[in-house]
């Protein structure tokens, strides 16, 4: 593990990124073993997870087990699967309890600006797909979300779309001031989220998602927020890490705003990438899966 200290504070030189690990599909004790493997394989100083960690009934235990095995600071945001068999409110409460009670475990939605190095900060918010891209009213896609998440049960398509947009807008209100606070102070800002913030970052099986999937695979509300921040802070480099679509891709939105969408696979979680923060944000080769 490569670390350095300034005034007695250990800095993060290597940040392991994991997206959509779906720990609930692993065998018993699989989360602990995966955490141990991440620590040994990545030699990272900290880990960030961009959602779809488990499902609500198992989220708290599996994320705690992973952190125990990892033995490193773990920063996380929630994905849509984390709400399965729960509600937005119940899962937020669970995430907050983890944040407050489990050493080394930090929910980015409430953690504020996390300094990794003197010129690099980590911030994040899980976000939500906002049905503002593609054809939400004509889409032939019915997600399991609409059946197993309490807030969507029994709702028609119009109500679901309205709810998604309401949730996404609320998350912008929460994330925007933290994003701006980081950008005002740091040269490099890593923004962790679950849903791709631009149409061009909704990679799936080698191409951009079509009009049927775009409403549920993109969060244009966050895209607008990030684009505005990049314009407002032109000397800050913004790096977005997201998942959700299970397929990899890179999108350069502007000179100082890029998005990396991570690959994932059920039953086989892996390290998506290891970010080398010495002395600036770069990417090194993806680590092979477990």
C-alpha positions as CSV (number, residue, x, y, z in Angstrom):
1,X,0.0,0.0,0.0
2,X,1.4,3.4,-1.1
3,X,0.5,6.2,1.3
4,X,2.1,9.5,2.4
5,X,1.5,11.7,5.3
6,X,1.2,15.5,5.7
7,X,1.1,16.9,9.2
8,X,0.4,13.4,10.5
9,X,-2.7,12.8,8.2
10,X,-2.5,9.7,6.0
11,X,-3.6,10.5,2.4
12,X,-5.2,8.3,-0.1
13,X,-2.8,7.5,-2.9
14,X,-4.8,4.7,-4.5
15,X,-8.6,4.5,-4.6
16,X,-10.3,1.3,-5.5
17,X,-13.6,1.7,-7.3
18,X,-16.3,-1.0,-7.3
19,X,-19.8,-0.7,-8.9
20,X,-22.8,-2.9,-8.7
21,X,-21.3,-5.8,-6.7
22,X,-24.7,-7.2,-5.8
23,X,-23.2,-8.9,-2.7
24,X,-26.5,-10.7,-1.9
25,X,-25.7,-13.1,-4.8
26,X,-22.6,-14.3,-3.1
27,X,-22.4,-17.4,-0.8
28,X,-22.3,-17.1,3.0
29,X,-19.3,-15.1,4.1
30,X,-18.7,-14.1,0.5
31,X,-18.9,-10.4,1.3
32,X,-16.1,-10.7,3.9
33,X,-13.9,-12.7,1.4
34,X,-14.6,-10.2,-1.4
35,X,-13.5,-7.4,1.0
36,X,-10.3,-9.3,1.8
37,X,-9.6,-9.9,-1.9
38,X,-10.2,-6.2,-2.7
39,X,-7.7,-5.2,0.0
40,X,-5.0,-7.6,-1.1
41,X,-5.5,-7.3,-4.9
42,X,-5.9,-3.5,-5.2
43,X,-3.5,-2.4,-2.4
44,X,-5.7,0.6,-2.2
45,X,-5.9,3.1,0.7
46,X,-9.7,3.5,0.4
47,X,-12.6,2.0,-1.6
48,X,-15.7,3.7,-3.2
49,X,-18.8,1.7,-4.2
50,X,-21.2,3.3,-6.6
51,X,-24.4,1.5,-5.7
52,X,-26.3,-1.8,-6.1
53,X,-24.5,-3.2,-3.1
54,X,-27.2,-5.6,-2.0
55,X,-31.0,-5.4,-1.3
56,X,-32.6,-3.7,1.7
57,X,-33.0,-6.8,4.0
58,X,-29.3,-7.6,3.6
59,X,-27.8,-4.2,2.9
60,X,-26.6,-3.4,6.4
61,X,-25.1,-6.8,7.2
62,X,-23.4,-7.4,3.8
63,X,-21.9,-3.9,3.6
64,X,-20.6,-4.2,7.2
65,X,-19.1,-7.6,6.4
66,X,-17.4,-6.3,3.3
67,X,-15.9,-3.4,5.2
68,X,-14.7,-5.7,7.9
69,X,-12.9,-7.8,5.3
70,X,-11.6,-4.8,3.4
71,X,-10.1,-3.1,6.5
72,X,-10.0,0.2,4.6
73,X,-12.2,3.3,4.6
74,X,-15.2,2.5,2.4
75,X,-17.3,5.2,0.8
76,X,-20.6,4.3,-0.8
77,X,-23.7,5.6,-2.5
78,X,-26.9,3.7,-3.0
79,X,-28.3,2.2,-6.2
80,X,-31.9,1.1,-7.1
81,X,-31.3,-2.5,-6.1
82,X,-30.4,-1.4,-2.6
83,X,-34.1,-0.3,-2.2
84,X,-35.5,-3.7,-3.2
85,X,-38.0,-4.9,-0.6
86,X,-37.7,-1.5,1.1
87,X,-38.6,2.1,0.6
88,X,-36.6,5.3,0.0
89,X,-37.0,6.3,3.7
90,X,-36.2,2.9,5.2
91,X,-33.1,2.5,3.1
92,X,-31.9,6.0,3.8
93,X,-32.3,5.3,7.5
94,X,-30.3,2.1,7.2
95,X,-27.5,3.9,5.3
96,X,-27.3,6.6,7.9
97,X,-27.1,4.0,10.7
98,X,-24.2,2.4,8.9
99,X,-22.5,5.7,8.4
100,X,-22.8,6.6,12.1
101,X,-22.1,3.3,13.7
102,X,-19.7,1.3,11.5
103,X,-16.0,2.4,11.7
104,X,-14.5,2.9,8.2
105,X,-17.9,3.0,6.5
106,X,-19.1,6.4,5.0
107,X,-22.3,7.2,3.2
108,X,-21.3,9.9,0.7
109,X,-24.8,11.5,0.6
110,X,-24.2,12.8,4.1
111,X,-20.4,12.6,4.4
112,X,-19.8,16.0,2.7
113,X,-16.5,16.7,1.1
114,X,-13.9,14.0,1.6
115,X,-10.3,15.0,1.1
116,X,-8.2,12.3,-0.5
117,X,-5.1,14.3,-1.3
118,X,-4.4,18.1,-1.0
119,X,-5.7,18.6,-4.5
120,X,-8.3,15.8,-4.8
121,X,-11.7,15.5,-3.1
122,X,-14.4,12.7,-3.2
123,X,-18.1,13.6,-3.1
124,X,-21.1,11.7,-4.1
125,X,-24.8,11.0,-4.1
126,X,-26.7,8.0,-5.4
127,X,-29.0,10.0,-7.6
128,X,-32.0,8.4,-9.4
129,X,-33.1,7.8,-13.0
130,X,-35.3,10.8,-13.9
131,X,-37.2,9.7,-17.0
132,X,-36.1,12.8,-18.9
133,X,-34.4,11.0,-21.7
134,X,-35.8,8.6,-24.3
135,X,-39.5,7.9,-24.4
136,X,-40.6,7.3,-20.8
137,X,-44.4,7.3,-21.6
138,X,-44.0,5.0,-24.6
139,X,-41.3,2.8,-23.1
140,X,-42.0,-1.0,-23.1
141,X,-39.7,-1.5,-20.1
142,X,-41.2,-2.4,-16.8
143,X,-38.5,-2.5,-14.2
144,X,-38.6,-4.8,-11.1
145,X,-38.1,-1.6,-9.2
146,X,-41.7,-0.7,-9.9
147,X,-42.9,-3.9,-8.2
148,X,-40.5,-4.4,-5.3
149,X,-39.8,-0.9,-4.1
150,X,-42.5,0.3,-1.7
151,X,-42.7,3.8,-3.2
152,X,-43.6,2.5,-6.6
153,X,-46.0,-0.3,-5.8
154,X,-49.5,0.1,-7.3
155,X,-48.5,3.2,-9.2
156,X,-49.2,3.7,-12.9
157,X,-46.6,4.9,-15.5
158,X,-47.4,8.6,-15.1
159,X,-47.2,8.4,-11.3
160,X,-43.9,6.5,-11.5
161,X,-42.4,9.1,-13.9
162,X,-43.5,11.9,-11.6
163,X,-42.0,10.2,-8.6
164,X,-38.7,9.5,-10.3
165,X,-38.4,13.2,-11.3
166,X,-39.3,14.3,-7.8
167,X,-36.7,12.1,-6.2
168,X,-34.0,13.1,-8.7
169,X,-34.8,16.8,-8.2
170,X,-34.5,16.4,-4.4
171,X,-31.1,14.7,-4.8
172,X,-29.9,17.6,-6.9
173,X,-30.7,19.9,-4.0
174,X,-28.7,17.7,-1.7
175,X,-25.7,17.1,-3.9
176,X,-25.2,20.5,-5.6
177,X,-23.9,22.5,-2.6
178,X,-21.4,19.7,-1.7
179,X,-20.2,19.5,-5.3
180,X,-19.7,23.3,-5.4
181,X,-17.9,23.3,-2.1
182,X,-15.5,20.7,-3.3
183,X,-14.9,22.4,-6.7
184,X,-14.2,25.7,-5.0
185,X,-11.3,24.2,-3.0
186,X,-9.9,21.3,-5.0
187,X,-8.2,20.9,-8.4
188,X,-9.7,17.5,-8.9
189,X,-13.2,16.4,-7.8
190,X,-14.4,12.7,-8.0
191,X,-18.2,12.5,-8.1
192,X,-19.5,9.1,-7.2
193,X,-23.1,8.3,-8.3
194,X,-25.1,5.3,-9.5
195,X,-27.1,6.3,-12.5
196,X,-25.2,7.7,-15.6
197,X,-25.8,11.4,-15.8
198,X,-25.8,11.8,-19.6
199,X,-27.4,9.9,-22.4
200,X,-24.0,9.4,-23.9
201,X,-22.8,7.6,-20.8
202,X,-25.6,5.0,-20.7
203,X,-23.4,2.3,-22.2
204,X,-25.0,-1.1,-22.6
205,X,-23.5,-4.0,-24.5
206,X,-21.3,-1.8,-26.6
207,X,-23.7,1.0,-27.5
208,X,-25.8,3.8,-26.0
209,X,-29.2,2.7,-24.6
210,X,-32.2,3.1,-26.8
211,X,-35.4,5.2,-26.2
212,X,-37.0,2.4,-24.2
213,X,-34.2,2.1,-21.7
214,X,-32.9,5.7,-21.6
215,X,-35.6,6.9,-19.2
216,X,-34.4,4.4,-16.6
217,X,-30.7,4.3,-17.4
218,X,-30.0,8.1,-17.1
219,X,-30.2,10.9,-14.7
220,X,-30.2,14.1,-16.7
221,X,-30.9,16.1,-13.6
222,X,-27.4,15.3,-12.3
223,X,-26.0,15.8,-15.8
224,X,-27.3,19.4,-15.8
225,X,-25.9,19.9,-12.3
226,X,-22.5,18.6,-13.2
227,X,-22.4,20.5,-16.5
228,X,-23.2,23.7,-14.7
229,X,-20.5,23.1,-12.1
230,X,-17.9,22.4,-14.8
231,X,-18.8,25.7,-16.4
232,X,-18.7,27.6,-13.1
233,X,-15.4,26.1,-12.0
234,X,-13.4,25.8,-15.3
235,X,-10.1,25.2,-13.5
236,X,-11.4,22.1,-11.6
237,X,-11.4,18.7,-13.3
238,X,-14.5,16.7,-12.6
239,X,-14.4,12.9,-12.8
240,X,-17.8,11.1,-12.5
241,X,-17.9,7.4,-11.6
242,X,-21.2,5.6,-12.1
243,X,-22.6,2.1,-12.9
244,X,-26.2,0.8,-13.2
245,X,-26.0,-0.3,-16.8
246,X,-23.5,-3.1,-16.1
247,X,-21.5,-2.2,-19.2
248,X,-18.3,-0.1,-19.4
249,X,-17.6,3.1,-21.3
250,X,-16.0,6.5,-21.3
251,X,-17.7,9.8,-22.1
252,X,-15.9,13.2,-22.3
253,X,-18.7,15.7,-21.8
254,X,-16.5,18.8,-21.8
255,X,-12.8,19.7,-21.4
256,X,-13.1,19.4,-17.6
257,X,-15.9,16.9,-17.1
258,X,-15.7,13.2,-17.9
259,X,-17.8,10.1,-17.0
260,X,-16.7,6.5,-16.6
261,X,-19.4,4.0,-16.5
262,X,-18.4,0.7,-14.9
263,X,-18.9,-2.9,-15.8
264,X,-20.3,-5.4,-13.5
265,X,-21.6,-9.0,-13.5
266,X,-24.0,-10.8,-11.2
267,X,-22.4,-13.5,-9.0
268,X,-18.9,-12.2,-9.9
269,X,-18.1,-8.8,-8.3
270,X,-14.8,-7.2,-9.2
271,X,-12.7,-4.1,-8.8
272,X,-13.9,-1.8,-11.6
273,X,-10.7,0.4,-11.6
274,X,-8.0,1.6,-9.3
275,X,-7.5,5.3,-9.4
276,X,-3.9,6.5,-8.8
277,X,-4.0,9.9,-7.2
278,X,-0.3,10.6,-7.4
279,X,0.1,13.5,-8.1
280,X,-3.0,13.9,-10.3
281,X,-6.0,11.8,-11.1
282,X,-5.1,9.0,-13.5
283,X,-6.5,5.6,-14.3
284,X,-4.5,2.4,-14.3
285,X,-5.6,-1.0,-15.7
286,X,-8.7,-2.6,-14.5
287,X,-8.1,-5.4,-12.0
288,X,-9.3,-8.9,-13.1
289,X,-12.5,-10.2,-11.5
290,X,-12.5,-12.4,-8.4
